[in-house]
Each structure stands twice: as structure tokens, then as C-alpha cells.
């Protein structure tokens, strides 16, 4: 009987996917649970990924005319009460500040003192507080469009938390815009959805499906919510970004009005859109393997690590002298307008240990250099997207470096796309649909199912019944799915389009 292949991460994806996810984060040293319930500490390697997400997206936002601003962390409770549907959607997740200071309790501890005249909500999202500022800033059609983005933290009091996927506090960006017409606001909503899709696919190497949310799944207070949905390696969906057309709902609640060209006072039309550190969770689950993290080069904190192989200090010095000119040449290069980030790991432990350290951290390229490589004027290179290593002339390595990174980026994307396509099926039979989403092994339900493209009549009742029976939701009404006659997967009534059903995070 063949032995199971030894892996750096135990358990493997197949054995226990949720635990595998946690172990990948731990092995890559991305983050850890903090002493504050449900919150996380993002460690340097993990935060570097977020910094790259921030920097690349920030440029994309600015290229589309948006400017950054910052708004208060605390929101008066009365602001939420102005928009009933919005407050209902977030009420159970809100953290509430009720007092302004602490005082001794006479027992060696502290107690809250000085109750606030109005409770403050710790920002779960900023539509209401930003709306108050927009109402002051917008007076005339000449002030429009107003295109603002905020990079911030938010708090949502989650009951069940998981690093990067659901935490009480997380980092994100939220765009908020104001327009003179519904048409302009809808165009903005779709434009930002395209920005997210472009970023997910071309930078994170995650294939996504663009779509519209159903009424039950849309953002509280929105007219329409659009999303990008990605498949993780346990075949569940993860919502990787949302863009909301808010109509005039928040403008009326916040009194955002402008004087039109005709001199009439009109309510404005608004949008909001955002992504968060959940993208790092998506990155982990879409690409990583049983040896640890896999990071596409375009988002990687560092592109390459040099691992000198030596037996003594004299050999170490010679190898480092051989490596240093290579590093200087690499620093002259640019990869998609980014500097080449380089690590040197010359710790006094075995080359094998150092190699596995960087495999688990997901760095795209590992370069081992020892006396034998120096004698051959070569390098020994390992790609994180492949199991094999190869020798290469050092000059050729420099010349092919950028192309090599692009090959890795492309390969990671194509692997994720192939996995998604292989696990996406069209289903028209209710019995087959239920079988597809019913776990074969109830102890490990995450390894069954995938994406089902099936017809839906538009009834919330059918949607609710499927969710109740299978814990499966309509993740999106795909924008590129053609209209076709069919029958609803649940009730067999007439349907005009297939929608994306899946279990999700």
C-alpha cells in the first residue's frame, strides 16, 4: 500500500479544510487571534499583502476620478434611525458606546461613568455619517459628481469568527459617490464592479463571476447590489466585492439635495462599494496547497528569496558576494510598476529548513546558491506554483525574471479557473440539484457540491425554501448569463435565466 505524501500542512485540504485554512495562516505567519474577542492581529507578512491590495486598488480608484477622505469612527444612533431598512440590516452587528469615561469602582477595578446623551455606534459601514457631510458639500449640479473613497476599519459584532473571513474588526475601503441622475449613478455602480473584477482576476489571479444580488441578499437600503463571486477550493462561494446602487434612499435620509440646471431642488442619486481584508482569505483559499500559502506575484510581499547554501563562514561570504550583484540587477527591474522585493535568508539553519519556511509563506521564487552553482555560473530555482526545481544560468535568470513572474501569475490563475469550471454544472432536475448539495459525508460537508447554474422563477419563497433545506443561496444573477426559457429548479414555474446557486462563506 502506497504511503501518503508528506505535506508541510497537517491536516490537508482533503482531510479537514477549515483546519487546513487556519494552519496555512499560522505556517505563513499571516495573522493570529488577539486578546480581544473576535479580533485579529495582522502580522507583517499578512499586512504586506493588504498594503499591496491597498496600493494597487488605490491607484485604480484614482485613475477613475475618485479622491480619498476620512470620516468619523463613531456614528450617532439617530443617524441610523433615519434609514429604517439600513439600521435593521446592521442592528444585530453593532457595537454601541454608551459612556465617555471610566472611574474606580471601589473594589480595585473600573466602571463606566458619565453616560452619553446619545449613544454612538462604532462604524459598521459609513453611509449615514458620510451622507451628513455630503449634505453640506453638495449644493449645486456643479458640485457633482462627488467621488469619494475611504480606507478605514469597521466593526461588526460577529458571533462566529474566522481569521480574514469574519472578524469583529476588519480593514476595508468604502467608496461613496453622489450623482445628478440615476443613469450616472448606475454607470458608477457598474464601473466599480468592473474595477473589482479586473483587480480580482488580473492581480489576485482569482476568477470571478459578476452578478446582481437578489432582493433578499442585497445591501440593506440599496436599490440594487452587484457582486463578484469566487469559488474556493472547498467548492464554496466567497463574495469578493460589492457595488451598490442606492438610488435616492440615502440621499433622502441624509437630505443630500442639489439645485439643477433648471433651478429646481432635487434629491441626489448615490452609490457605495467596498472590499475588505476578506480578500486575503479569498487569496488563501483559492490558491494555497497542502504545503502552505501560494501568492500570485502581482500581490506578493516579496517576489524572490535568495537562500545561500554554505558549510562555513568562508563559503557563506563567497556565496553572498556572488548573490549581491544579482540582487542589484534585480532591483533595477519593475514588475507591473512595482519595485522587485527581495529577501535573503542566510540564517544558520539548514538550506532545506529555510526552503520550506519560504514555501509555507508562498513566495513566488526561491533561489538556492551554493559553491557548485557558483562554479557553473548558475542558480537553482524553485517556483511556488510547481513542485520541481531547475538550474539556470544567472544572466539568463535576470533576463527572464519578469517573464517568469508573469508565467507564475498566469499559471496560478489558470489553475483556479480550471478548478472552478470543473466544479460548475448546469442542473435542471430538482432531485439532482438536492443531491448535488447534500453532503456525502456529513462530518465533512465542505468537500461536496460546487456552483450550480440553475433556473429560478424569481420567487423569494423558492429561494427561501432552498436555503432552508440545503443552506444554499443564490450567490448572483450572472450579468453575462444569456436569457433562455426554462423552469424553476424548485417550483417548475417559468424562468428566463439561470442563476448561480452555492453554499458560501
Secondary structure, 3 states (H helix, E strand, C coil): CCCCCCCCCCCCCCCCHHHHHHHHHHHHCCEEECCCCCCEEECHHHHHHHHHHHHHHHHHHHHCCCEECCCCCEEEHHHHHCCHHHHHHHHHHCEEEEEEEEEECCCCCEEEEEEEEEEEEECCCCHHHHHHHHHHHCCEHHHCCEEEEEEEEEECCCCCCECCCECCEEEEEEEEEEECCHHHHHHHHHHHHHHHHHHHHHCCCCCCEEEECCCCCCCCCCCEEEEEEEECCCCCEEEEEEEEEEECHHHHHHCCEEECCCCCEEECEEEEEEEECHHHHHHHHHHCECCECCCCCCCCCCCEEEEECCCCHHHHHHHHHHHHHHHHHHHCCEECCEECCEEECCCCCCHHHHHHHHHHHCCCEEEEECHHHHHCCEEEEEECCCCCEEEEEHHHHHHHHHHHHHHHHHHHHHHHHHHHHHCEEECCCHHHHHHHHCCCCHHHHHHCCCEEEEECCCCHHHHHHHHHHHCCEEEEEECCCCCCCEECCCCCCEECCEEEEECEC
